[in-house]
Amino acid sequence: MAAADPAKPWETTRRGLLLLVSSPAGAGKTSLSRRLVADYADLILSISATTRAPRPGEEEGREYFFKERAQFHAMVEAGELLEWAEVNGNCYGTPKAPVMAAMEAGKDVLFDIDWQGARQVAQKAPDDSVRVFVLPPSWPDLSRRLHARAQDSEEIIRQRLALGQREIQHWNEYDYVIVNKDFDRAYADLIHIYRSERMKPGRNPWLPQFVQALREE
């Protein structure tokens, strides 16, 4: 956070938010999320644990914490995950400790997350959660994007498209919906959402004292 004016100590306090971004695979949530994190110093990316194998170019602790299934379920039993779900035969979950530490430090946390996880987080932290769903401009476009990535077999792509059909049924659970027809426009929309949510009075507990000081000047 920015350095505070010693004469105005209340300005050191800000309540972080949880930005939950979901989409069917290939619709662009990961690209949008990582650009936003790169552009805003107060926003960090929540790194999930998963039982799926790393894809080419992925690194431990950057894209995911890669776990054996037994390790993952041990984390579940120990209460170490904020949320978790099994998707397409693999388990995904959010380690709780780093998220809580970031919130306590006044940082915002972005989740690249499926609808099941977003629902769980929003239920546990309704006042802190902002949910954004990203849609593709068309289903053929989504299929083309998945094939262009050249990361999965044809069978996996078919599974992802089938899963995507189920995922988009939950679009109306979200606070905002972005149709990613043009990346730059979609990114601008995501910026507007994030910056607007940061400015809500409930996330800036220093405001009452600030306004009181203005009245006394």
C-alpha positions as protocol buffer text, in pm:
chain_id: "A"
residue {
  index: 1
  type: MET
  ca { x: 0 y: 0 z: 0 }
}
residue {
  index: 2
  type: ALA
  ca { x: 104 y: 361 z: -48 }
}
residue {
  index: 3
  type: ALA
  ca { x: 277 y: 538 z: 241 }
}
residue {
  index: 4
  type: ALA
  ca { x: 34 y: 711 z: 471 }
}
residue {
  index: 5
  type: ASP
  ca { x: 33 y: 1077 z: 571 }
}
residue {
  index: 6
  type: PRO
  ca { x: 145 y: 1077 z: 939 }
}
residue {
  index: 7
  type: ALA
  ca { x: -126 y: 1333 z: 1011 }
}
residue {
  index: 8
  type: LYS
  ca { x: -392 y: 1102 z: 866 }
}
residue {
  index: 9
  type: PRO
  ca { x: -325 y: 750 z: 1006 }
}
residue {
  index: 10
  type: TRP
  ca { x: -670 y: 625 z: 907 }
}
residue {
  index: 11
  type: GLU
  ca { x: -565 y: 628 z: 543 }
}
residue {
  index: 12
  type: THR
  ca { x: -343 y: 325 z: 605 }
}
residue {
  index: 13
  type: THR
  ca { x: -648 y: 99 z: 632 }
}
residue {
  index: 14
  type: ARG
  ca { x: -818 y: -62 z: 332 }
}
residue {
  index: 15
  type: ARG
  ca { x: -1017 y: -381 z: 311 }
}
residue {
  index: 16
  type: GLY
  ca { x: -898 y: -611 z: 35 }
}
residue {
  index: 17
  type: LEU
  ca { x: -1141 y: -776 z: -205 }
}
residue {
  index: 18
  type: LEU
  ca { x: -1160 y: -1119 z: -366 }
}
residue {
  index: 19
  type: LEU
  ca { x: -1200 y: -1094 z: -746 }
}
residue {
  index: 20
  type: LEU
  ca { x: -1340 y: -1425 z: -872 }
}
residue {
  index: 21
  type: VAL
  ca { x: -1307 y: -1467 z: -1250 }
}
residue {
  index: 22
  type: SER
  ca { x: -1466 y: -1768 z: -1420 }
}
residue {
  index: 23
  type: SER
  ca { x: -1526 y: -1884 z: -1777 }
}
residue {
  index: 24
  type: PRO
  ca { x: -1541 y: -2200 z: -1985 }
}
residue {
  index: 25
  type: ALA
  ca { x: -1193 y: -2316 z: -2088 }
}
residue {
  index: 26
  type: GLY
  ca { x: -1061 y: -2108 z: -2376 }
}
residue {
  index: 27
  type: ALA
  ca { x: -1282 y: -1801 z: -2322 }
}
residue {
  index: 28
  type: GLY
  ca { x: -993 y: -1591 z: -2195 }
}
residue {
  index: 29
  type: LYS
  ca { x: -1015 y: -1569 z: -1816 }
}
residue {
  index: 30
  type: THR
  ca { x: -652 y: -1669 z: -1760 }
}
residue {
  index: 31
  type: SER
  ca { x: -509 y: -1418 z: -2007 }
}
residue {
  index: 32
  type: LEU
  ca { x: -730 y: -1140 z: -1870 }
}
residue {
  index: 33
  type: SER
  ca { x: -651 y: -1229 z: -1510 }
}
residue {
  index: 34
  type: ARG
  ca { x: -275 y: -1242 z: -1552 }
}
residue {
  index: 35
  type: ARG
  ca { x: -264 y: -909 z: -1734 }
}
residue {
  index: 36
  type: LEU
  ca { x: -466 y: -741 z: -1459 }
}
residue {
  index: 37
  type: VAL
  ca { x: -235 y: -880 z: -1191 }
}
residue {
  index: 38
  type: ALA
  ca { x: 68 y: -760 z: -1388 }
}
residue {
  index: 39
  type: ASP
  ca { x: -77 y: -408 z: -1414 }
}
residue {
  index: 40
  type: TYR
  ca { x: -189 y: -356 z: -1052 }
}
residue {
  index: 41
  type: ALA
  ca { x: 59 y: -386 z: -766 }
}
residue {
  index: 42
  type: ASP
  ca { x: -210 y: -427 z: -497 }
}
residue {
  index: 43
  type: LEU
  ca { x: -360 y: -728 z: -676 }
}
residue {
  index: 44
  type: ILE
  ca { x: -209 y: -1074 z: -638 }
}
residue {
  index: 45
  type: LEU
  ca { x: -306 y: -1399 z: -805 }
}
residue {
  index: 46
  type: SER
  ca { x: -434 y: -1684 z: -594 }
}
residue {
  index: 47
  type: ILE
  ca { x: -243 y: -2000 z: -687 }
}
residue {
  index: 48
  type: SER
  ca { x: -452 y: -2315 z: -673 }
}
residue {
  index: 49
  type: ALA
  ca { x: -350 y: -2668 z: -587 }
}
residue {
  index: 50
  type: THR
  ca { x: -445 y: -2935 z: -841 }
}
residue {
  index: 51
  type: THR
  ca { x: -410 y: -3305 z: -903 }
}
residue {
  index: 52
  type: ARG
  ca { x: -381 y: -3267 z: -1280 }
}
residue {
  index: 53
  type: ALA
  ca { x: -45 y: -3307 z: -1452 }
}
residue {
  index: 54
  type: PRO
  ca { x: 149 y: -2995 z: -1554 }
}
residue {
  index: 55
  type: ARG
  ca { x: 106 y: -2877 z: -1911 }
}
residue {
  index: 56
  type: PRO
  ca { x: 408 y: -2780 z: -2123 }
}
residue {
  index: 57
  type: GLY
  ca { x: 562 y: -2460 z: -1988 }
}
residue {
  index: 58
  type: GLU
  ca { x: 383 y: -2468 z: -1651 }
}
residue {
  index: 59
  type: GLU
  ca { x: 588 y: -2439 z: -1333 }
}
residue {
  index: 60
  type: GLU
  ca { x: 527 y: -2548 z: -975 }
}
residue {
  index: 61
  type: GLY
  ca { x: 402 y: -2254 z: -769 }
}
residue {
  index: 62
  type: ARG
  ca { x: 345 y: -2028 z: -1071 }
}
residue {
  index: 63
  type: GLU
  ca { x: 41 y: -2174 z: -1249 }
}
residue {
  index: 64
  type: TYR
  ca { x: -48 y: -2431 z: -980 }
}
residue {
  index: 65
  type: PHE
  ca { x: 79 y: -2627 z: -684 }
}
residue {
  index: 66
  type: PHE
  ca { x: 79 y: -2976 z: -835 }
}
residue {
  index: 67
  type: LYS
  ca { x: -26 y: -3244 z: -586 }
}
residue {
  index: 68
  type: GLU
  ca { x: -79 y: -3617 z: -583 }
}
residue {
  index: 69
  type: ARG
  ca { x: -440 y: -3707 z: -511 }
}
residue {
  index: 70
  type: ALA
  ca { x: -353 y: -3833 z: -161 }
}
residue {
  index: 71
  type: GLN
  ca { x: -173 y: -3506 z: -83 }
}
residue {
  index: 72
  type: PHE
  ca { x: -467 y: -3303 z: -204 }
}
residue {
  index: 73
  type: HIS
  ca { x: -721 y: -3491 z: 6 }
}
residue {
  index: 74
  type: ALA
  ca { x: -496 y: -3456 z: 310 }
}
residue {
  index: 75
  type: MET
  ca { x: -519 y: -3077 z: 261 }
}
residue {
  index: 76
  type: VAL
  ca { x: -898 y: -3104 z: 241 }
}
residue {
  index: 77
  type: GLU
  ca { x: -917 y: -3308 z: 562 }
}
residue {
  index: 78
  type: ALA
  ca { x: -687 y: -3063 z: 742 }
}
residue {
  index: 79
  type: GLY
  ca { x: -910 y: -2768 z: 648 }
}
residue {
  index: 80
  type: GLU
  ca { x: -629 y: -2604 z: 453 }
}
residue {
  index: 81
  type: LEU
  ca { x: -840 y: -2516 z: 146 }
}
residue {
  index: 82
  type: LEU
  ca { x: -1073 y: -2220 z: 113 }
}
residue {
  index: 83
  type: GLU
  ca { x: -1262 y: -2406 z: -160 }
}
residue {
  index: 84
  type: TRP
  ca { x: -1219 y: -2713 z: -374 }
}
residue {
  index: 85
  type: ALA
  ca { x: -1393 y: -2912 z: -644 }
}
residue {
  index: 86
  type: GLU
  ca { x: -1337 y: -3201 z: -881 }
}
residue {
  index: 87
  type: VAL
  ca { x: -1357 y: -3093 z: -1246 }
}
residue {
  index: 88
  type: ASN
  ca { x: -1314 y: -3321 z: -1545 }
}
residue {
  index: 89
  type: GLY
  ca { x: -1154 y: -3591 z: -1328 }
}
residue {
  index: 90
  type: ASN
  ca { x: -904 y: -3360 z: -1153 }
}
residue {
  index: 91
  type: CYS
  ca { x: -921 y: -3183 z: -817 }
}
residue {
  index: 92
  type: TYR
  ca { x: -863 y: -2809 z: -779 }
}
residue {
  index: 93
  type: GLY
  ca { x: -857 y: -2604 z: -460 }
}
residue {
  index: 94
  type: THR
  ca { x: -738 y: -2277 z: -307 }
}
residue {
  index: 95
  type: PRO
  ca { x: -491 y: -2288 z: -15 }
}
residue {
  index: 96
  type: LYS
  ca { x: -644 y: -2073 z: 258 }
}
residue {
  index: 97
  type: ALA
  ca { x: -336 y: -1935 z: 437 }
}
residue {
  index: 98
  type: PRO
  ca { x: -189 y: -1713 z: 161 }
}
residue {
  index: 99
  type: VAL
  ca { x: -531 y: -1565 z: 79 }
}
residue {
  index: 100
  type: MET
  ca { x: -598 y: -1472 z: 441 }
}
residue {
  index: 101
  type: ALA
  ca { x: -249 y: -1326 z: 481 }
}
residue {
  index: 102
  type: ALA
  ca { x: -298 y: -1109 z: 171 }
}
residue {
  index: 103
  type: MET
  ca { x: -637 y: -983 z: 288 }
}
residue {
  index: 104
  type: GLU
  ca { x: -496 y: -892 z: 629 }
}
residue {
  index: 105
  type: ALA
  ca { x: -224 y: -690 z: 453 }
}
residue {
  index: 106
  type: GLY
  ca { x: -486 y: -495 z: 255 }
}
residue {
  index: 107
  type: LYS
  ca { x: -411 y: -670 z: -73 }
}
residue {
  index: 108
  type: ASP
  ca { x: -670 y: -779 z: -327 }
}
residue {
  index: 109
  type: VAL
  ca { x: -668 y: -1142 z: -445 }
}
residue {
  index: 110
  type: LEU
  ca { x: -771 y: -1253 z: -793 }
}
residue {
  index: 111
  type: PHE
  ca { x: -903 y: -1607 z: -843 }
}
residue {
  index: 112
  type: ASP
  ca { x: -889 y: -1777 z: -1184 }
}
residue {
  index: 113
  type: ILE
  ca { x: -1159 y: -2018 z: -1077 }
}
residue {
  index: 114
  type: ASP
  ca { x: -1450 y: -2238 z: -1191 }
}
residue {
  index: 115
  type: TRP
  ca { x: -1810 y: -2166 z: -1093 }
}
residue {
  index: 116
  type: GLN
  ca { x: -1815 y: -2425 z: -814 }
}
residue {
  index: 117
  type: GLY
  ca { x: -1515 y: -2268 z: -643 }
}
residue {
  index: 118
  type: ALA
  ca { x: -1648 y: -1915 z: -697 }
}
residue {
  index: 119
  type: ARG
  ca { x: -1975 y: -2015 z: -532 }
}
residue {
  index: 120
  type: GLN
  ca { x: -1795 y: -2161 z: -229 }
}
residue {
  index: 121
  type: VAL
  ca { x: -1572 y: -1856 z: -182 }
}
residue {
  index: 122
  type: ALA
  ca { x: -1865 y: -1615 z: -223 }
}
residue {
  index: 123
  type: GLN
  ca { x: -2066 y: -1810 z: 35 }
}
residue {
  index: 124
  type: LYS
  ca { x: -1781 y: -1791 z: 286 }
}
residue {
  index: 125
  type: ALA
  ca { x: -1690 y: -1428 z: 216 }
}
residue {
  index: 126
  type: PRO
  ca { x: -1996 y: -1257 z: 63 }
}
residue {
  index: 127
  type: ASP
  ca { x: -1891 y: -903 z: 156 }
}
residue {
  index: 128
  type: ASP
  ca { x: -1543 y: -944 z: 10 }
}
residue {
  index: 129
  type: SER
  ca { x: -1625 y: -1130 z: -313 }
}
residue {
  index: 130
  type: VAL
  ca { x: -1675 y: -983 z: -661 }
}
residue {
  index: 131
  type: ARG
  ca { x: -1767 y: -1241 z: -927 }
}
residue {
  index: 132
  type: VAL
  ca { x: -1700 y: -1190 z: -1299 }
}
residue {
  index: 133
  type: PHE
  ca { x: -1797 y: -1441 z: -1569 }
}
residue {
  index: 134
  type: VAL
  ca { x: -1625 y: -1430 z: -1909 }
}
residue {
  index: 135
  type: LEU
  ca { x: -1816 y: -1561 z: -2212 }
}
residue {
  index: 136
  type: PRO
  ca { x: -1685 y: -1635 z: -2563 }
}
residue {
  index: 137
  type: PRO
  ca { x: -1848 y: -1447 z: -2854 }
}
residue {
  index: 138
  type: SER
  ca { x: -1967 y: -1780 z: -3000 }
}
residue {
  index: 139
  type: TRP
  ca { x: -1930 y: -2153 z: -2942 }
}
residue {
  index: 140
  type: PRO
  ca { x: -1737 y: -2215 z: -3270 }
}
residue {
  index: 141
  type: ASP
  ca { x: -1494 y: -1943 z: -3160 }
}
residue {
  index: 142
  type: LEU
  ca { x: -1438 y: -2120 z: -2829 }
}
residue {
  index: 143
  type: SER
  ca { x: -1372 y: -2450 z: -3008 }
}
residue {
  index: 144
  type: ARG
  ca { x: -1126 y: -2276 z: -3240 }
}
residue {
  index: 145
  type: ARG
  ca { x: -938 y: -2125 z: -2944 }
}
residue {
  index: 146
  type: LEU
  ca { x: -905 y: -2462 z: -2771 }
}
residue {
  index: 147
  type: HIS
  ca { x: -772 y: -2624 z: -3086 }
}
residue {
  index: 148
  type: ALA
  ca { x: -531 y: -2334 z: -3146 }
}
residue {
  index: 149
  type: ARG
  ca { x: -372 y: -2382 z: -2804 }
}
residue {
  index: 150
  type: ALA
  ca { x: -253 y: -2728 z: -2914 }
}
residue {
  index: 151
  type: GLN
  ca { x: -223 y: -2834 z: -2550 }
}
residue {
  index: 152
  type: ASP
  ca { x: -486 y: -3108 z: -2532 }
}
residue {
  index: 153
  type: SER
  ca { x: -594 y: -3415 z: -2728 }
}
residue {
  index: 154
  type: GLU
  ca { x: -912 y: -3410 z: -2934 }
}
residue {
  index: 155
  type: GLU
  ca { x: -1086 y: -3614 z: -2664 }
}
residue {
  index: 156
  type: ILE
  ca { x: -988 y: -3365 z: -2391 }
}
residue {
  index: 157
  type: ILE
  ca { x: -1107 y: -3077 z: -2607 }
}
residue {
  index: 158
  type: ARG
  ca { x: -1445 y: -3249 z: -2651 }
}
residue {
  index: 159
  type: GLN
  ca { x: -1465 y: -3293 z: -2274 }
}
residue {
  index: 160
  type: ARG
  ca { x: -1378 y: -2927 z: -2214 }
}
residue {
  index: 161
  type: LEU
  ca { x: -1645 y: -2811 z: -2458 }
}
residue {
  index: 162
  type: ALA
  ca { x: -1905 y: -3036 z: -2295 }
}
residue {
  index: 163
  type: LEU
  ca { x: -1802 y: -2904 z: -1953 }
}
residue {
  index: 164
  type: GLY
  ca { x: -1820 y: -2549 z: -2085 }
}
residue {
  index: 165
  type: GLN
  ca { x: -2183 y: -2602 z: -2186 }
}
residue {
  index: 166
  type: ARG
  ca { x: -2260 y: -2689 z: -1825 }
}
residue {
  index: 167
  type: GLU
  ca { x: -2050 y: -2404 z: -1685 }
}
residue {
  index: 168
  type: ILE
  ca { x: -2219 y: -2126 z: -1881 }
}
residue {
  index: 169
  type: GLN
  ca { x: -2552 y: -2221 z: -1723 }
}
residue {
  index: 170
  type: HIS
  ca { x: -2423 y: -2049 z: -1407 }
}
residue {
  index: 171
  type: TRP
  ca { x: -2353 y: -1710 z: -1565 }
}
residue {
  index: 172
  type: ASN
  ca { x: -2640 y: -1546 z: -1376 }
}
residue {
  index: 173
  type: GLU
  ca { x: -2481 y: -1621 z: -1038 }
}
residue {
  index: 174
  type: TYR
  ca { x: -2217 y: -1358 z: -1112 }
}
residue {
  index: 175
  type: ASP
  ca { x: -2208 y: -985 z: -1041 }
}
residue {
  index: 176
  type: TYR
  ca { x: -2070 y: -900 z: -1386 }
}
residue {
  index: 177
  type: VAL
  ca { x: -2052 y: -1070 z: -1727 }
}
residue {
  index: 178
  type: ILE
  ca { x: -1795 y: -987 z: -1997 }
}
residue {
  index: 179
  type: VAL
  ca { x: -1825 y: -1116 z: -2356 }
}
residue {
  index: 180
  type: ASN
  ca { x: -1466 y: -1155 z: -2476 }
}
residue {
  index: 181
  type: LYS
  ca { x: -1511 y: -1070 z: -2843 }
}
residue {
  index: 182
  type: ASP
  ca { x: -1212 y: -833 z: -2845 }
}
residue {
  index: 183
  type: PHE
  ca { x: -940 y: -887 z: -2582 }
}
residue {
  index: 184
  type: ASP
  ca { x: -851 y: -519 z: -2533 }
}
residue {
  index: 185
  type: ARG
  ca { x: -1216 y: -422 z: -2486 }
}
residue {
  index: 186
  type: ALA
  ca { x: -1277 y: -712 z: -2249 }
}
residue {
  index: 187
  type: TYR
  ca { x: -968 y: -615 z: -2051 }
}
residue {
  index: 188
  type: ALA
  ca { x: -1084 y: -253 z: -2029 }
}
residue {
  index: 189
  type: ASP
  ca { x: -1418 y: -378 z: -1893 }
}
residue {
  index: 190
  type: LEU
  ca { x: -1240 y: -589 z: -1632 }
}
residue {
  index: 191
  type: ILE
  ca { x: -1031 y: -289 z: -1523 }
}
residue {
  index: 192
  type: HIS
  ca { x: -1346 y: -78 z: -1479 }
}
residue {
  index: 193
  type: ILE
  ca { x: -1506 y: -348 z: -1265 }
}
residue {
  index: 194
  type: TYR
  ca { x: -1199 y: -389 z: -1046 }
}
residue {
  index: 195
  type: ARG
  ca { x: -1136 y: -18 z: -991 }
}
residue {
  index: 196
  type: SER
  ca { x: -1502 y: 56 z: -922 }
}
residue {
  index: 197
  type: GLU
  ca { x: -1526 y: -222 z: -664 }
}
residue {
  index: 198
  type: ARG
  ca { x: -1212 y: -93 z: -489 }
}
residue {
  index: 199
  type: MET
  ca { x: -1380 y: 244 z: -441 }
}
residue {
  index: 200
  type: LYS
  ca { x: -1690 y: 115 z: -261 }
}
residue {
  index: 201
  type: PRO
  ca { x: -1725 y: 272 z: 86 }
}
residue {
  index: 202
  type: GLY
  ca { x: -1739 y: -63 z: 264 }
}
residue {
  index: 203
  type: ARG
  ca { x: -1392 y: -150 z: 137 }
}
residue {
  index: 204
  type: ASN
  ca { x: -1243 y: 178 z: 256 }
}
residue {
  index: 205
  type: PRO
  ca { x: -1298 y: 192 z: 632 }
}
residue {
  index: 206
  type: TRP
  ca { x: -1085 y: 507 z: 657 }
}
residue {
  index: 207
  type: LEU
  ca { x: -1357 y: 715 z: 485 }
}
residue {
  index: 208
  type: PRO
  ca { x: -1571 y: 804 z: 793 }
}
residue {
  index: 209
  type: GLN
  ca { x: -1270 y: 954 z: 972 }
}
residue {
  index: 210
  type: PHE
  ca { x: -1158 y: 1126 z: 655 }
}
residue {
  index: 211
  type: VAL
  ca { x: -1500 y: 1285 z: 605 }
}
residue {
  index: 212
  type: GLN
  ca { x: -1510 y: 1387 z: 970 }
}
residue {
  index: 213
  type: ALA
  ca { x: -1173 y: 1557 z: 929 }
}
residue {
  index: 214
  type: LEU
  ca { x: -1303 y: 1743 z: 623 }
}
residue {
  index: 215
  type: ARG
  ca { x: -1599 y: 1870 z: 823 }
}
residue {
  index: 216
  type: GLU
  ca { x: -1370 y: 1999 z: 1097 }
}
residue {
  index: 217
  type: GLU
  ca { x: -1132 y: 2189 z: 865 }
}
